[in-house]
Amino acid sequence: MDSRQMRLKRLMGKGRAVIVAIDHGMFDGPIVGMEDLPATAAKINPIVDGVLIAPGMLRHCAEIFAGYKRPLAVVRLNWNTVYCFHWKYRKAKSVQCYAVEDAMREGMDIALVSLTLQTGDEERDAANIEIYASTVASCHKLGIPVIGEYFPTGHMNMTAGQLHDDVRIGSRIAAELGADAIKTFHTSDFKAVTSTCPVPVFGLGAEKTPTPLEALGLAEKEVAAGAGGVVFGRNAIQVRDPMAFQAALCEVVWNGASAAKAAEQQGL
């Protein structure tokens, strides 16, 4: 078994994966609950499978990755203007922001590489594909598995049907180009996304929900629709008790507990 297979096996060791995302500062700067990222990392329950983080923050949050039974370090390697909502960018241009070798030296276990298409510009779409595919190939050469993040352009202005179609097609493209797993939005027919993708599909948490129970309910729906796991950020951090919420999230994702039962068990 090679390094890439071993890392994937460890991430998916419980059948489905729970990843906590704290990489928001790459696009938003300091946000609520993530102003002091090492302090934020200290609120991550060490039972989770992975932590999504920016490459430059690995050294500052090293403690969460230091234990024997530790989360895997999932590192975002490219930067895309599509995430900069506060600057009102709309062209969704991607650039590689960190070399694979450099991220490995910092302690990366798994890479995350994002892909955005349907930007309205064929040349930009092609350039985004080129960056995505070349980065995936570079990771695989060095035994690093890749979570391909498919992020629709202008998703907040789409109808439910438009979002679903974009995610279904884009996720398959990202997998066809070599991703070992996919991270993307939950859609109105998420089963059609997970069942037509040859690799595990992780549902993301997206915008902060009003209550922890609603966030757990989203995870429950994603798992019921065949998700291979979840990637939750604000919903896992911007809560009264992040450790308890993440434990409940693990119960829902790993063990198929209902959102209500998991919330009750953790006193949420």
BELTA-V512742 format. One record per pair of residues at least 6 apart in sequence whose C-alpha atoms are under 7 Angstrom apart, sorted by sequence separation. I is the first residue (numbers start at 1). J is the second residue. D is the distance in whole Angstrom. If there is no record, write none. Layout:
# BELTA-V512742
I;J;D + I;J;D
This chain:
# BELTA-V512742
11;17;6 + 34;40;6 + 64;70;7 + 65;71;6 + 119;125;6 + 139;145;7 + 209;215;6 + 223;229;7 + 236;242;6 + 251;257;6 + 252;258;6 + 33;40;7 + 65;72;7 + 82;89;6 + 118;125;7 + 194;201;6 + 252;259;6 + 65;73;7 + 81;89;6 + 82;90;6 + 117;125;5 + 155;163;6 + 82;91;7 + 236;245;6 + 81;91;7 + 82;92;4 + 136;146;6 + 236;246;6 + 252;262;7 + 81;92;5 + 171;182;7 + 219;230;7 + 251;262;6 + 80;92;6 + 81;93;5 + 116;128;7 + 80;93;5 + 81;94;7 + 115;128;7 + 80;94;4 + 115;129;7 + 152;166;7 + 248;262;5 + 79;94;6 + 80;95;6 + 152;167;7 + 248;263;6 + 78;94;7 + 79;95;5 + 78;95;6 + 79;96;6 + 115;132;6 + 150;167;7 + 186;203;6 + 78;96;4 + 79;97;6 + 114;132;7 + 181;199;5 + 182;200;6 + 183;201;6 + 184;202;6 + 185;203;6 + 186;204;7 + 248;266;6 + 77;96;6 + 78;97;5 + 113;132;6 + 180;199;6 + 181;200;5 + 182;201;5 + 183;202;5 + 184;203;6 + 185;204;6 + 203;222;6 + 41;61;6 + 51;71;6 + 55;75;6 + 77;97;6 + 78;98;7 + 150;170;6 + 181;201;6 + 182;202;6 + 183;203;6 + 184;204;6 + 215;235;6 + 50;71;4 + 51;72;6 + 52;73;6 + 53;74;6 + 54;75;6 + 55;76;7 + 77;98;5 + 150;171;6 + 183;204;7 + 38;60;6 + 42;64;7 + 49;71;5 + 50;72;4 + 51;73;5 + 52;74;5 + 53;75;5 + 54;76;6 + 175;197;7 + 244;266;6 + 38;61;5 + 41;64;6 + 48;71;6 + 49;72;6 + 50;73;6 + 51;74;6 + 52;75;6 + 53;76;6 + 164;187;5 + 46;70;6 + 50;74;6 + 92;116;7 + 150;174;7 + 163;187;7 + 164;188;6 + 175;199;7 + 203;227;6 + 229;253;6 + 46;71;6 + 164;189;7 + 168;193;5 + 172;197;5 + 202;227;6 + 148;174;6 + 171;197;7 + 201;227;5 + 202;228;5 + 203;229;6 + 204;230;6 + 205;231;6 + 208;234;6 + 209;235;7 + 92;119;6 + 200;227;7 + 201;228;5 + 202;229;5 + 203;230;5 + 204;231;5 + 205;232;5 + 208;235;5 + 26;54;7 + 91;119;6 + 160;188;6 + 200;228;5 + 201;229;7 + 202;230;5 + 203;231;6 + 204;232;6 + 205;233;7 + 19;48;6 + 23;52;6 + 202;231;6 + 18;48;6 + 19;49;6 + 20;50;6 + 21;51;6 + 22;52;6 + 23;53;4 + 205;235;7 + 223;253;6 + 18;49;5 + 19;50;4 + 20;51;5 + 21;52;4 + 22;53;5 + 23;54;5 + 93;124;7 + 148;179;5 + 17;49;6 + 18;50;7 + 19;51;5 + 20;52;6 + 21;53;6 + 147;179;6 + 194;226;6 + 220;252;6 + 19;52;7 + 75;108;6 + 111;144;7 + 113;146;7 + 146;179;5 + 147;180;6 + 148;181;6 + 149;182;6 + 150;183;6 + 151;184;6 + 194;227;6 + 216;249;6 + 74;108;6 + 77;111;7 + 94;128;6 + 110;144;6 + 111;145;6 + 112;146;6 + 113;147;6 + 114;148;6 + 115;149;6 + 116;150;6 + 119;153;6 + 146;180;5 + 147;181;5 + 148;182;5 + 149;183;5 + 150;184;5 + 191;225;5 + 219;253;7 + 73;108;5 + 74;109;6 + 75;110;6 + 76;111;6 + 77;112;6 + 78;113;6 + 93;128;7 + 96;131;7 + 109;144;7 + 110;145;5 + 111;146;5 + 112;147;5 + 113;148;5 + 114;149;4 + 115;150;5 + 116;151;5 + 117;152;7 + 118;153;7 + 145;180;6 + 146;181;7 + 147;182;5 + 148;183;6 + 149;184;6 + 190;225;6 + 191;226;6 + 73;109;5 + 74;110;5 + 75;111;5 + 76;112;5 + 77;113;6 + 78;114;7 + 95;131;7 + 110;146;6 + 111;147;6 + 112;148;6 + 113;149;6 + 114;150;6 + 115;151;6 + 116;152;6 + 117;153;7 + 147;183;7 + 186;222;7 + 72;109;6 + 73;110;6 + 74;111;5 + 75;112;6 + 76;113;6 + 112;149;7 + 116;153;6 + 11;49;6 + 74;112;6 + 100;138;7 + 220;258;7 + 100;139;6 + 220;259;6 + 136;178;7 + 217;259;5 + 136;179;7 + 216;259;5 + 133;177;6 + 213;259;6 + 59;106;7 + 213;260;7 + 55;103;6 + 58;106;6 + 213;263;6 + 27;83;6 + 28;84;7 + 27;84;6 + 92;153;7 + 82;153;7 + 8;145;7 + 4;143;5 + 3;143;5 + 4;144;5 + 4;145;5 + 44;242;7 + 45;243;5 + 43;242;6 + 44;243;6 + 43;243;6 + 45;246;6 + 33;237;7 + 33;238;6 + 21;231;6 + 17;228;6 + 18;229;6 + 19;230;6 + 20;231;6 + 21;232;6 + 22;233;6 + 16;228;5 + 17;229;4 + 18;230;5 + 19;231;5 + 20;232;5 + 21;233;4 + 16;229;5 + 17;230;6 + 18;231;6 + 19;232;6 + 20;233;5 + 20;236;7 + 18;250;6 + 16;253;6 + 16;254;6 + 15;254;7 + 14;254;6
